Amino acid sequence: MAQRRYWLVKSEPSDYSFQDLMAEPDQTAEWDGVRNYAARNTMRDDMQVGDGVLFYHSNSKPNAVVGYATVVRPGYPDDTAWDPDSAHPDPRSTPESPVWYMVDIKAEALFRTPISLAQVKSTPTLNKMALVNNSRLSVQPVSAKEWKVILTLGMASQEEILV
């Protein structure tokens, strides 16, 4: 069995918030519409069922990690790319030759304390995170140590942390 890996996904809360994910049936949704090749490759090739996902609100006040989720379906073709009525159509992508991929994630918990970008930058064990060094990437890796630190900061007690 593959070792559990950890990721961070970013969304503007005005487009899709962690609360929106929690309101979905079974608190599960497709993570679709990503149109960056590096993020696509991560979803297509690396994200697996059971992996942990930090949910980051970007373009908000403040920008912050607000909760965590779990991957419940690994990468598969993003059908929003070939839907001309979707928010992210791409005529180069077809069902026969998909360009873009998505995963399904399930909300696990909203943090009691959102972890702001400023707090991430000022925490010595987090200041090397991809979030700090490549903040534009919408899907990015998180180390096991960073995952534990973020969950510890966001949750009220150690008993609630799933590792």
Residue pairs with C-beta under 8 A, 6 or more apart in sequence:
2 48
4 50
4 51
4 52
4 144
5 46
5 47
5 48
5 51
5 52
5 141
6 51
6 52
6 53
6 54
6 141
6 142
6 143
6 144
6 146
6 147
7 42
7 47
7 51
7 52
7 53
7 54
7 71
7 139
7 140
7 141
7 142
8 53
8 54
8 55
8 56
8 65
8 129
8 130
8 131
8 139
8 140
8 141
8 142
9 31
9 53
9 54
9 55
9 56
9 105
9 138
9 139
10 56
10 57
10 58
10 137
10 138
10 139
11 17
11 55
11 56
11 57
11 58
11 138
12 57
12 58
12 59
12 60
13 19
13 57
13 59
13 60
14 59
17 57
17 66
18 55
18 57
18 66
18 67
18 107
18 110
19 110
20 29
21 27
21 29
21 55
21 69
21 105
21 107
22 67
22 107
22 110
24 107
26 106
27 106
27 107
28 72
28 104
28 105
28 106
28 107
29 104
29 105
30 78
30 102
30 103
30 104
31 43
31 102
31 103
31 104
31 105
31 139
32 78
32 79
32 80
32 88
32 102
33 78
33 80
33 86
33 87
33 88
33 102
34 40
34 43
34 78
34 100
34 101
34 102
34 138
34 139
35 88
35 90
35 100
36 137
36 138
36 139
38 137
38 139
39 137
39 138
39 139
39 140
40 99
40 100
40 101
42 139
42 140
42 141
43 75
43 101
43 102
43 103
43 139
44 75
44 101
45 75
46 141
47 71
47 74
47 75
47 103
47 139
48 71
48 74
49 71
49 72
49 73
49 74
50 70
50 71
51 70
51 71
52 68
52 69
52 70
52 71
52 142
52 147
52 162
53 68
53 69
53 70
53 71
53 105
54 65
54 67
54 68
54 142
54 147
54 150
55 65
55 66
55 67
55 68
55 69
55 107
56 63
56 64
56 65
56 66
56 131
57 63
57 64
57 65
57 66
57 114
62 114
62 116
62 117
62 118
63 116
63 117
64 114
64 115
64 116
64 117
64 119
65 111
65 114
65 115
65 120
65 150
65 154
66 110
66 111
66 114
67 107
67 108
67 109
67 110
67 111
67 154
68 108
68 109
68 111
68 150
68 151
68 154
69 105
69 106
69 107
69 108
70 105
70 106
70 108
71 103
71 104
71 105
72 104
72 105
72 106
73 103
73 104
74 103
75 101
75 102
75 103
76 101
76 102
76 103
77 93
77 95
77 98
77 100
77 101
77 102
78 93
78 98
78 100
78 101
78 102
79 95
80 86
80 87
80 88
80 89
80 100
80 102
81 88
81 89
81 90
81 93
81 98
81 99
81 100
82 89
82 90
82 91
82 93
82 94
82 95
82 98
83 89
84 91
88 100
90 99
90 100
92 99
93 99
93 100
108 162
109 155
109 160
111 154
111 155
112 154
112 155
112 156
113 153
113 154
113 155
114 154
115 150
115 153
115 154
117 131
117 132
117 135
119 153
120 126
120 127
120 129
120 131
120 132
120 150
121 127
121 132
123 149
123 153
125 145
125 146
125 149
126 132
126 146
126 149
126 150
129 142
129 143
129 146
130 137
130 140
130 141
130 142
131 140
134 140
142 150
144 163
147 163
148 161
148 163
151 161
151 162
151 163
152 158
152 161
155 161
